[in-house]
Amino acid sequence: MSWDPYAALGVAKSATDKEIKSAYRKLAKELHPDVRPNDAPAEARFKRVSAAFSLLSDPDKRALYDRGAIDADGNEKAPQFRGGYGGGAGPQGFSGRPGADGFNGFSGTHSGGGRAGADVFEDLFGGMFGQGGRARGAAPGGGFGYGASKGADVRYKLEIDFLDAINGARKRVSMADGRSLNVNIPAGVEPGQTLRLKSQGEPGAGGMNPGDALVEIGVRSHPDYERSGKNVRMDLRISLAEAVEGARVKVPTPSGEVSLNIAAGANSGNVLRLKGKGVQSKDKPGDLLVRLLVTLPDKPDADLKDFLKTWRGRDKNVRD
């Protein structure tokens, strides 16, 4: 007697897609072999739960199961024609007699029309049939293999620091089934970019591969830096003396502190470029663009005011 996929997941036959997915995730976290290693009963139940989810999460497979066309393992059931086998016509004019211009089981062939029968099944099941009318992935002896399907992809969101996006990083992500994975964040990752982790999604059924984990990246802003493509921009406050006389000052870059040479006579708004101190891409790192901001003392300075009274250039119009 075939098993019941609804009972395996502990949901009612009327369960919504959301309820089915929620039940599966709860059981997967509890029964996954990584969580309960060397537990054969748990592993067997995990496989059964995964097969149930694979069938019920697919609307077409679920509909076929609900109307009795396939069993829980995805095997087709013999069609029930009210015409019987006594020669009377069944539904839609098909005879109930095998080989009498009707469907010969669900093997994907048509006894009276050759290739036409396979074409009908291709229309119904989305090109699932290959040469000879047999379902791809099904055993040569027949059967659709509905229990075998690649696992579903799962989606996550991961918010990282600005500097991790610039320099690259390695982060740990908690998966839906309770596992934790290390994720390599490439330098230069963009906000909204999705990283694909192969085979880290929902388990496959019937020996098929797991799905993938899709990690959407969010990047937090930084109080000092702003990104512009591969380059990074920042403002650097300098004193009046440094601007007038020139200086060599320490600059905190995304990849560490460096020295920056400021030429004498620097003005606010001047932009100096530090090569290779922007986004640390493997092919060609970006630059750090440093905008100078000449900063006066916070409080009025009497000596500076006295100097300006005698400075010959005080009345020059800098707006010309």
Phi, psi and omega in degrees: 000132183291151179277169185251114181296329178295317179293324180299323179270349180073035179237161177282160179296337180270008185300143177281166177302321180295319180293323179294315180295320180295318179296319180296313182298322179297315180289324180297319177298325184281325192251353186304138181303333177290332179275323181234072181294149177060027177246091186300315178300320179294320179296318179296319179292323177300318178295320180294317179297319180295319178295321178296316179295320179300321180285312188282341179277350177260114184304321181292314181295319181297319179296319178297319179294315184298328180265008173083015180283331177226161175265184185295337178272002179085008179276137181290148175257152179298131179295143180257105179260132180293340180287347179067201181248018182268009176104351179286155181283137176271192181302145179059024174082006179275139178282149177278358182274129176302134174082006183253064179054039176224183179287132177263082185069212178240036182283353179088011177246163179234115190294334182260346189233007178060241186295337182302322181297319179295323179297322178300315181290328176296321178295319184288321189244025169067042176070029183284347186260139176260204182297141179083002176078015180263141181296136176297131181090351179275156179290150181304334182283358179116180181094139184281338185070034181299336181283353183253117177201150177297143181295157181285148173286150176238148184245141178226161172238134181228120178262129183236163177288155179304315183293330176293325177289328181282316187262345188086155182197175175234118184239156179254130183241135176274126182272168183295332183268011176097349179283163173237138181233146172275128181247125176278117178267113181288145176298133179093008179300140183263150173301133182089349178291145182249127176262136181255124176255108185298134173061027178248018178265210180292145179298146174282163178247149177066031177086003180281164183289152174293164173283187181252160172259127181251114185253111178274129187265132169246145183237124178286150179286165181237142183292338186247334188246153174220136184269143176221089186067236177272349180268158175236138180249148176207158173257141179233119178279131176232156181281166177298319180297318179297323180290320184284314188265343187086158181192169172240118188236158177276135180235125176279108178264166179300338181249014178129164184284138177224169176264140180236131179269122178254121181287152177299141180084021180293147180242156171300137180098342174299138181246123177253144185250126173255108185296135173073012182254017176261225179297128185273057178293148181293322183289307180204111180297150175279182183248162173257121181259115187254115177266126182278139175233106179288126189240124177278164177302149180296324180250150178305137182251117184297318181296320181294321179293320178295319179299316183297332180295330183255358182285125184291336182267011186293332184263009179291134179276107183279356181266358177286000000 
